[in-house]
Amino acid sequence: MFLKKSNKHDKPDNNQHSLSVNIAKVLSLTLIVCVVGSIVLSIQDKPTPDLVTNLAQSSFATLTGMLITRL
C-alpha cells in the first residue's frame, strides 16, 4: 500500500534538456582550453592572442547566462 512500484512511464523524462547540457559541456571545455592555453602562453612569455581572450570571455558569459536560467 505505501510502497508503490513505479512504472517507467511514470518517471519524468530527464533528457528534455540534452541539447542545453551538450552546449554547456562544449562551452565549459572551450573555457578550460582557453584558460590553459593562456597560462601556457604566459609561461612561455608569449602574448595571448585577442581571439583566445574574446573566446574565453564569450564562453564564460554564455555559460553563466545558461546556468543562471538553470539550463
PLY file of the C-alpha trace (Angstrom):
ply
format ascii 1.0
element vertex 71
property float x
property float y
property float z
element edge 70
property int vertex1
property int vertex2
end_header
0.00 0.00 0.00
2.70 2.51 0.97
5.39 1.16 -1.32
4.17 1.56 -4.84
6.22 0.27 -7.72
6.88 3.00 -10.19
6.44 2.27 -13.83
8.85 3.53 -16.43
6.20 5.75 -17.95
5.62 7.44 -14.57
9.20 8.69 -14.33
9.93 12.17 -15.64
11.98 12.38 -18.79
15.40 13.70 -17.78
16.59 14.01 -21.37
14.44 17.02 -22.13
17.38 19.42 -21.98
20.01 17.26 -23.62
20.85 19.95 -26.18
21.33 22.55 -23.45
23.53 20.19 -21.46
25.65 19.44 -24.53
26.04 23.15 -25.26
27.07 23.74 -21.63
29.66 20.96 -21.92
31.12 22.48 -25.10
31.24 25.95 -23.55
32.93 24.58 -20.43
35.50 22.71 -22.48
36.16 25.83 -24.58
36.64 27.91 -21.46
39.04 25.38 -19.93
41.09 25.13 -23.14
41.31 28.92 -23.43
42.41 29.35 -19.82
45.00 26.58 -20.04
46.24 27.96 -23.36
46.59 31.43 -21.88
48.55 30.06 -18.93
50.87 28.08 -21.21
51.46 31.12 -23.42
52.18 33.36 -20.45
54.67 30.82 -19.04
56.48 30.89 -22.39
56.49 34.72 -22.34
54.35 34.94 -25.48
51.40 37.30 -25.82
47.91 35.83 -25.61
46.00 36.41 -28.86
42.86 38.51 -28.68
40.88 35.63 -30.18
41.63 33.40 -27.17
40.70 36.15 -24.73
37.47 37.02 -26.53
36.50 33.37 -26.92
37.03 32.71 -23.22
35.03 35.79 -22.25
32.10 34.95 -24.50
32.09 31.30 -23.41
32.08 32.33 -19.77
29.29 34.86 -20.29
27.11 32.41 -22.22
27.71 29.60 -19.73
26.90 31.90 -16.84
23.69 33.03 -18.51
22.65 29.44 -19.14
23.39 28.37 -15.58
21.55 31.34 -14.09
18.43 30.41 -16.03
19.00 26.75 -14.98
19.64 25.48 -18.50
0 1
1 2
2 3
3 4
4 5
5 6
6 7
7 8
8 9
9 10
10 11
11 12
12 13
13 14
14 15
15 16
16 17
17 18
18 19
19 20
20 21
21 22
22 23
23 24
24 25
25 26
26 27
27 28
28 29
29 30
30 31
31 32
32 33
33 34
34 35
35 36
36 37
37 38
38 39
39 40
40 41
41 42
42 43
43 44
44 45
45 46
46 47
47 48
48 49
49 50
50 51
51 52
52 53
53 54
54 55
55 56
56 57
57 58
58 59
59 60
60 61
61 62
62 63
63 64
64 65
65 66
66 67
67 68
68 69
69 70
